[in-house]
């Protein structure tokens, strides 16, 4: 990886190449939160010895403008990385890009200022995102008395307890004097130990929070890997194309493999174009991108929400249109598609009013469009029963038919084996389809006695099946022949006049098997191509090319007679052996070739293969 620091401020030291996310120890990632100038960056600097503010302007002004990154190793614990976010109200979108993918937060309140406006908005953000793991740190203990610091602590704890974070541990410190820092390190170790274990086998979705280009190396992106594993050489989806992982860094060390949870820098090769904050690197063919989602709201009632808001998820911030459905459900249309799954948590922000009116849980990433009056109300009733926890059986009941790969890409577990190819079917719906197919086949046979086989394409259209493989699976217990499906009636019922004409042909062929009637004789009997096809389906005649008809089984009889010639034979020899004309011999021999009774030796001769039936 390039010498430019990928995860924070520069720090000298030798880099090594190894696997994992922390040299064998599990890494944890914590984001800061709190009002501007309450000492978040000072605290991170005191904990890590690193400068989280990357920009010269940030250090000159003494506040964080962009995301900063730093890390340390906790005594008795593993590596701990910090995502240091800005606290200014104008930079809440940047704060969200850092907090969105991170599982835990260190909430900072200054003892000399207490709870402030951005403290409230940051807490609302965390609550909307459903963050459940956190730690309160009251800073600047050296600037107030103990009683004042305790009042600030108790006020903050009460506010935090009313959110998704619930009861959290609190530590009072001074980043300037070092007072309480050992206790803070112990608290951070306990916080890290309380975090749920990551799923290193999960599909990768790395939300990009920084991206830059280095001469000679190409594009480098950074983010918090919350689940999955990335390896050098992997191909990942990004921006509608594929990129190759050229190199990896975590905590400024080159690595062959990085597993969640980790801060990671990824050097990319190739790709469809520029990648920036809000994009994501994805395991190929395992994610759906969507621009319409149905969601459950936590916060303001759906009807009170502004119609135009900003959806924040991961590091992405996308303008959306909100259509209320139920009291706490809505359809959200995104300005650009995002890779989302059922159960994802995000928030809606009103930047004009500087507030977060609602958090959201994604209920459906492939909702059906509303096609008629009452469709929205019906959808609201359906959404009322959804929890946002992926349920494969319930999802299959709702969708009835869906590809297995699509269900996985939606983030829903596969509840059963496919019924055909990659297709999954709800058992009740599958039984209903089978019953409808049998009914359709029998109704067709009753209405068309001379042509009882229901064409497969007509059956597929009647059942509304998206794939012919599904029809073949449904028809497994029925007879299929010539692209048609047969039920109890497997042969045509010939009308009396047609039956009489066919019987006449059969009598003539019984006397001279290979003297097939010509077109004039067939027309004289009133036999058309359609009635001849029905006679063949009924097993009464065998049709060859060129309008030639024989008795069923006479092709095998012809092959037996030709085998008596004792070796290769010409067309003329075959014609004489069968006592027929060239008009019949040519299509008959071609049929014998196709059926495997004969094979060509050269341009003029054939030989029998020995097949007898």
N, C-alpha and C positions, 0 to 999 in steps of 0.2 A: 504494500500500500504506500501511497505517497507520504512524504515527510510532513506535509501540512496536517495539523491535528484534525481528526475527524469527529471527535466527541467532546471537544471543549478547548480550553486554553492550552497552549503549548506547555509541555513539561518534558525535560530531558530524561533519558533513560533508554535502555536497550530494549528493542522489541523482539519477541520470539514468536515462532509459528507453532501453534498447537491447537488441539481441538477443544470443544466445550465452550462455555461462556465465562469461565472465570478460573482457568487453570485447574479444573477439577472441583472447585467449590461452586455452590449455587449462587448466582448473582441475584440481587434484588434491586429494584428500581423504585425510587420515591420521588414524587414531584413536590415542589414547594407551592404554597398558596398564601395569600394575604395581601394586605393593603400596600400600596407603593411606599417605599422608604421605611418599612417596618423591620428591616434588617435581614431579609431572606438571604441575599447574596453574601452578606457578612457572615451569617451563620454557616452557610455552605463552605465559605473560605476557611473558617475556623475549624470545621470538621475535616476538611480534605487537604488543606494546604494548597489548594488550586484556586485559580481565578476563574469563576464561572462566566463573567462578563467577557464576551468575545470581542466586542467592538471598542475602539478607542473612545468613541463618543459616550459609550456607556460608562467607562471608567472615569472620564472627565466630568460627567454630570452626576455620577454616583447613583445611577438607577439602571435597572435592566430594561433594555429596549427589545431585544430578541431573546430567543431561548438560549440558556447557558447550560453547560454540562460539566460535571465534576464527579469524582469518585474517591472512595477510600476503602480500606479493609477494617471492619469492625473487630475489636479485641474479642477473641472467642467466637467470632462469626466469620462470614464470608464477605466478598466484595459487595459494596453498596454504592450504587450510582444515583446521582441527583439530577433531576431535570429542573433547573431554576427558571421560573417563569416571571414575566413582568407583572407588576402590580398596578400599573397605571390604567385608568378606565378606558383610555383610547386603545389600549393594547390587549383587551380581553380576548380578541380573536387569536392573538399569538399565545396567550396563556392557555386557551383551550387546545391549541395544537400540541402543546406540551403535556397537558394533563390527560387528554382524551385516551391515549393508549396505556396509561400508567396505572398500576393496580393499587397504589397507596399514596398518601399525601402527608406532608409535614406542614401543618397549618401554623402560620406565624402571626402573632399579635404583639405589638410593642407595648410594654408596660406603661410608658409615659404618654401614649396616645389612646390606648384602648381600642375598642371596636369602631371601625370606620366603614365608609360607604363601600369601598372595594372589598373589605372583609366580608360584607354581606353578599355582594355579587359573587365573589369567589365561592362562598359557602353554598349559594344557590346553584352554582355550576356543578359543584361536587355532588349535591343532593340530586340534581336532575340527572347526572350521569350514574347515580346509584353507587357511588364509591363507598365501600364499607370498612376500609382499613385506614386508620389515620392516627396522628399524634399531634397534640397541641404543644406549641413552644411559645412561651411568653419571653420575649427578648428585652434587652436594656434594663435588666434588673438593677444595674448600678445607678440608674437615673431616678429611681423611685424608692420609696420605703417598702418594706415587706407587705404592709397592709394594703397599699395601693396595688402592688403587683398581684396580690391574692384576689383583690376585687376584679381586676381585669381577667385573671384566670377563671374565676368562678362564672363571670358573665359569659365568657367565650365558651366554656364547657356547657353551660345551659343552652346556648344557641346551637352548638354542634350536636348536642344530644337529641334535638328535635328533628334531625335530618337522617339520611341513610347511614351516616357515620356512627350514630348512636354514642354510647359512652366511650370516650377515648382517654388514654393516659395523658397527663399534662406535666411539663417540665418547665421550670423557670430558670433562665440563664442570662449570662452577659457575654455576648460575642467579643466585646472589647477587652474584658478582664479575664475571661475564661471561667468565670464562676458558673458552676452547674453543668459544664460541658461533659464531664465524665458520666454524670447521671443521664445526660441526653444520649450519649453513645450507648449506654445500657438500655435505654428506652427504645432506641432505634433497633438494637439487636432483638429486643422482644417483639417489636412491630414486624421485623423481617421474618421472625420465626412463626408469626401468626398467619402469614400469607399462604393461600392455598398453593399446592404444588402445580407448576405449569405442565402443560401437555406438550412434550417435545415431539410427539408424533402427529400433531395436528397439522392441518393445511396452513401454509404460510400466508399471512396478510400483514405485511410490514408497512404501516402508514409512514410516509416520508415527512419528516419535519424540517430537514435541511437538504439542500442539493447544491452542488457546485462542481465546476470543471477544473481539472488540473492538467496542465500541458504534459502531453506524453502518456497520460494515464486515462483520460476521459472523464466520464461522469462519476461522481461519488455522491451517494445519498446516505442519510442517517435516519434512524428511527428507533423506537422501542419495540423489540420483538417480544410480543406477549405470549405467543404460542408457536410451536413448530420448530423446525431446524433448517438452517441455511448452510450450504456447503459450497466451497469453491468449485466451479464448474457447473453448478446448477443452472438450469434455464428457468426463468421466472417470467410471468406475464406482467406487462406494464404498458399502459396507454394504448391498448389494442394490438400490441405486438409482443415479441419475446426479446428478452435481454439475457446475457450470460453473466454469471457472477465471476468476475475476473479476480477479485480479491476481497478479503474480509478483515476488519479490525474490530476488536472489542477492548475497551479500556486501553487504547493505543497499542495493543499488541496484535501483530498479524496472526490470523488463525485460518485453519483449514475448514473448521466447522464452528458454528455458533448456534446454541440452543436457547430457547426461552427459559426464564425471562432475561433479557439482556439489552443493553445499549449496543448498537451495532452500526458500523459504517460499511457500506457495500460499494465496491468499485465495479461499475457496470460496463459491459461491452455490447455495442449494437443497440437496437431499439428503434421504435417508431419516431422518436423525436424527443423534445425537451421534457424532462421529468422534474416536478417541483413539489413544494409543500402541498399536501392534500391528495397527492397521488398515492398509489399503493403498489408494492411488489407482491405478486400472488403466485401460489402454486398453480401451474397451468391446468386448464380444463377442470378446475375444481370449484370455481366461483362463478356466480351469475352477477352481471352488472345490471342494475335496474334504475329506472328513473321514476317509478311509481311504487309507493309502498303504503300499506295500511298499518296504522300504529295505534298503540294505547298510550294515552297521555297521563302524566302525573304533574298536576299543577292546576292552572286555570282551566275552567270548563271549555270544551271544544268550541262552543258557540261564542265565547268571549275572546278567542284568539284573533289577532290580526290575520288577514288572509295571506299577507306576504311577510315571510320571516326568513331567518338564516338557520339551516340545519347544520349542526356541528357533530361530527362523528369521526373518531380517530383524530387525524390532523386536518381533516377536510372541513371546509366551510362553504356550503352551497346554498344559493337562494332557492326558496321553495314556495309553492302555493299550497295552502292548507284548506281542505274542504272538510268541514265537520260532518261526521256521520252519526255517532251516538254522543252521549254526554261526555265520555272520556275516550272516544275513538275518532279517528280522522283518516282521510286519504291525503297523502303528501306527494305532490308532484315536484320532482327535482329538476333544476335547470340543467344539470349534467348528471349522467349515470354514475353510480358508485357500487363497489362490490360489497353488498350487504347480505346478511343472513337472518333468518328467524331467530329472535332472542337478542339481537344486537341492541345496545342501549345508546341513545344519542340525546341531544337536547335541541330545543328551538329557542333562538335568541332574537330579541327585538332590539337591534342596535340603536334605533332612533330613541328608544325610551330607556336604554341602558339597563335592560332587565331580561331575565330568563323566565318566560311565562310557563314553560312546560318542559319536562323531560319526556322522552318517548321510549317505548319498547317496540321493536319491530315485530309485527304479527304475521305479515305476509309480504314477500318480495316479488310475487307474481300474481297480483290480484286481477281478477277478470274485469274488463271494462264494463261500465254501466250501459246497458243497451235498451232500457225501457223504463217507463214510469214505475216507480216502486222499487227499482233495483237497489238504490242507495239505502232505503229503509230496510230492505231484506238483508243487505250486507251488514248493516249496523247490528241487526239481531244476531247474525252469525258471528260477528266479531266479539260480541258480548261474552261468548263462551270461551274465547281463546285466552290463554294465559301468557303467551310469549315464550313458554318453555317448549322446545321442539318435541313434537309427538308424532312419530312416524305413522302409527295406525290411524290417528285422527286426521292427519294430513291426507293420507291415502283415501279415507272415507270422503273427504271434501272434494278431492280432485278426481277420484274414481280411476283414472288412468294417468300415469306419469312415468317418464323414464327414470331409471334408478340414478343415473348420473345427475339429472336435474334435481332430484330430491336431495342428494348429497350436497350439491352446490348451493341449495337453499339453507343448508345447515341442519337438515332434519335426518334423524337416523332411519335406516332402511328397515322396515318391520318384517319383511318376508322376502322370499325368493321371487325373481321375475317369472312372469307367466309365458313370456315369449321374448327372446333376445334380451334387450335391456329394459323391457316394459314391466312395470309393476301394476297390479290391479287390486282394487278393493274386492275382497272375496264376495260380498253381497252383489256388487255391481257386475262382477265376472259371471256369477251364476245367472243374473238377469240377462246379460248379453247372450249367454249360451241358450237360454230359453227363447229369447227373441229370434235367434238364428234358426233354431229348429222350427219355430212357428213360420218364419218367412219361407223356409225351404218347402215345408208342407203346403203352405198356401200357394206358392208358385206352381208346385206339381199339380195341385187340384185345378188351378186355372189354366194350366198348359199341359194337358195329358200327353200331347205328342212331343213335348220338349220339357220334361219334368225337372231337369237340372237347373238350379238357380245360378246364374253367372256370378263368379266370385266378386267381380268389381261391383255388381249391383248389390250383393250382400254387404260388402264393406261400406258402401254409401248409405245403405238403409240403417246400419248400426252406428254410423258416424265414427268409424274406426280410423285413426290417423296412420295406421301402418298395416300392410298386407300380412305381416307376420302375426299380428293379433288374430286376424281372421283364420289363418291356418291353424293356430292353436285352439281356437274355439271350435273349429270343425273337425278336430282330431277324431271324434267318435262317429263322424259321418263319412260317406263315401265321396271322394273327389276324383273327377275324371275330366280331362280336357278343359280345365278352367271352370268347371261347374261343380256344384255341391248337390248331392242327392240325399234324400231322407229315406222313408220307407219305400217309396217308389223309385227304383234304380234304373228302370228301362221305360222308354216311351210306350204309351198305349196308342197303337196305330189305328187311325180311323178305318172302318170296314173297306172302303174303296182302295185305300193305300195298302191295307193288308192283302187284299186280293191281287193287286198288281205285284207286290213283293213275292207272293206265293207263286205267281206265274214265272217270275224271274228265277226263283229258286228251282222250279221244276225244269226249266231249260238248262240251268247250270248243272243240275244233277245228271242230265244226259250227256252234256259236253262241258266238263268243269272249267276248261280254259278257253271256251268260246264265249267270251263275255258279250252281252247284248250291246249294240252300238247306240249312239245318241238317238237315232231315229226310233229304234225299238223302245227305248226308255220313255221317249216323249209320247209314243203311241199308247203306252201303258199309263200315261199321266204321272210319271215319276219325275219330280224336280230335284234339284240339289238339296233343297231343304227336307223333302220327304225321304230322300236317300240317306241323309244324315240321321234322321229319326230312325230309319230302319237299321242303320249301323249301330246306333245307341241301344236299340232293342235287341241287338245280337242276331239279327236276321240276315245281314249282308256284311261283306268286307269291302270297303272302298279303297281303291288305289288312285294314284294320280291319273290325270287325263280322263276322268269320268268313268274309269273301269270299275266294275263291281264283280266280286266273286263270292263264293260261299265262305263263311267263317271256317278257318282251318285249312282251306285249300292252299294257302301260302306254304304251310308246313308240308302238305302233300306234294306241291311242286318241288320243294327242296329235296324231298326223298327221291322223286323221279330223276332229278338232275344228278343226285349222288350216284345213281346207277350207271352214269356215263363213265365212271371210274377215273376221272381226272379233270383237268381244266377244260372248259368248253367255251365256245363262242356264242354270240347271240343267235346265229342261224342254227347251231346245233341244239341250243336250248329250245328254240321255237319248234323244231321238228320233234324233239323228245316230248314236248308237252302237247303237241298237236294243236298249235294255236298260230295266231298271226303276229306280225311285228307290232301292230297296234296294241296288242295285249302284252306281248313279251317284254317290250321295253319298260313300261311302268312296273310290271311284275318283278323283273330282275332288280330294278332300282329299290323296290320295296324289300326284296330279299336281302339286298346289301344293307339297308338301314336296320333291318330286323336282326342282322347277324347270322343269317343262314348262309350267305355267300360273301366272298371278298374278291376284289379284283386282283388278278395276277399281273396284267399289263393292260394296255389300251384296248385290247380286243378280247381278252379271255378272263373268265372268272373260275373260281373253284368253290366247292362246298366246304363249310367249316366243320360239319359233323353235328351241328345243332339239329335236334329232332322235334322240339316243341317251341 
